[in-house]
Amino acid sequence: QVQLVESGGGLVQPGGSLRLSCAGSGNINSFYYMAWYRQAPGKQRELVAGAWRTFGTEYSDAVKGRFTISRDDAKTTVYLQMDNLESEDTAVYHCHAKLTDYSPPAWGQGTQVTVSG
């Protein structure tokens, strides 16, 4: 069974940076697709950034140019480098991963990111 564990959230001032990590475990070699979603209070969960094993990356318009997603497939880990953070980035960030294009997604429990000050 696939498990995803996020880390790296916290409180940061506007303009600051944070780096989120998500480590996958279980009987896996490499994930077909890994991504970060976020959910702010009262809002739906939305895609922030995603990375395929071979097809590249994608970003939401809200974070393009400020956030960078990267993968370390040897560690089945995905990272989200968040720079120039804004108060609108405040949310719970969830890791998402799929073993194949047809697999059901696995989700992490989430890590809180708060941009304030």
C-alpha positions in Angstrom: 0.0 0.0 0.0 1.3 3.4 -1.0 1.8 6.0 1.8 2.8 9.6 1.3 4.2 11.8 4.1 4.5 15.5 3.8 6.9 17.8 5.7 8.2 21.4 5.5 5.1 23.5 6.2 5.0 26.4 8.6 4.5 30.1 9.1 6.3 32.6 6.9 6.1 36.3 6.1 4.9 37.5 2.7 7.8 37.4 0.3 9.4 34.5 2.1 10.2 31.0 1.0 9.4 27.4 2.1 10.3 24.0 0.7 7.8 21.2 1.1 8.8 17.5 0.8 6.7 14.4 0.2 8.2 11.0 0.7 6.4 8.0 -0.8 6.7 4.5 0.7 5.3 1.1 0.0 6.0 -1.5 -2.8 6.9 1.0 -5.4 9.7 1.8 -7.8 8.7 5.1 -9.2 5.5 7.1 -9.5 4.1 7.9 -12.9 2.8 11.3 -11.6 3.4 13.3 -8.4 1.8 16.6 -7.6 0.9 19.1 -4.9 -2.6 20.3 -4.3 -3.8 22.8 -1.8 -7.0 23.6 0.0 -7.7 26.9 1.7 -10.6 27.3 4.2 -13.9 27.5 2.4 -12.4 26.6 -1.0 -12.1 23.5 -3.1 -8.9 21.6 -3.4 -6.8 22.8 -6.4 -3.8 21.7 -8.3 -0.7 23.7 -7.5 2.0 21.8 -9.5 2.5 18.4 -11.0 5.4 16.4 -12.4 5.3 13.3 -14.6 8.1 10.8 -14.6 9.0 11.6 -18.2 6.5 14.2 -19.6 7.6 17.3 -17.7 5.8 19.6 -15.3 2.7 21.7 -15.0 1.8 24.7 -12.7 -1.3 26.6 -11.9 -1.4 30.2 -13.1 -1.5 31.4 -9.5 2.0 30.0 -8.7 3.7 30.0 -12.1 7.1 31.7 -11.8 7.1 31.5 -8.0 6.9 27.8 -7.2 9.1 24.9 -8.6 8.3 21.2 -8.4 11.0 18.6 -8.6 11.3 14.9 -8.1 13.9 12.5 -6.8 12.8 9.2 -8.1 15.6 7.3 -6.4 13.9 8.4 -3.1 10.3 8.4 -4.5 10.2 12.0 -3.2 8.7 15.1 -4.6 9.5 18.7 -3.5 7.8 22.0 -3.9 10.0 25.1 -3.6 7.8 28.1 -2.9 9.3 31.5 -3.3 7.9 35.0 -3.0 5.0 33.7 -1.0 1.7 35.6 -0.8 -1.1 35.6 1.8 -3.3 33.9 -0.9 -0.9 30.9 -0.7 -2.1 30.1 2.8 -3.6 26.6 2.7 -3.1 23.0 3.6 -0.9 21.5 1.0 -1.4 17.8 0.1 0.9 15.5 -1.8 -0.7 13.4 -4.6 0.8 10.5 -6.5 -0.2 7.9 -9.0 1.7 4.7 -9.8 0.4 4.6 -13.4 -1.9 6.7 -15.5 -4.8 4.4 -14.6 -4.1 3.9 -10.9 -6.2 5.5 -8.2 -4.4 8.4 -6.6 -2.7 8.3 -3.2 -2.9 11.3 -0.9 -0.9 12.6 2.0 -2.4 13.9 5.2 -1.4 17.5 4.3 0.9 20.1 5.8 -0.2 23.6 6.8 1.4 26.7 5.1 0.5 30.0 6.6 1.7 33.3 5.0 1.2 36.2 7.4 2.9 39.1 9.0 
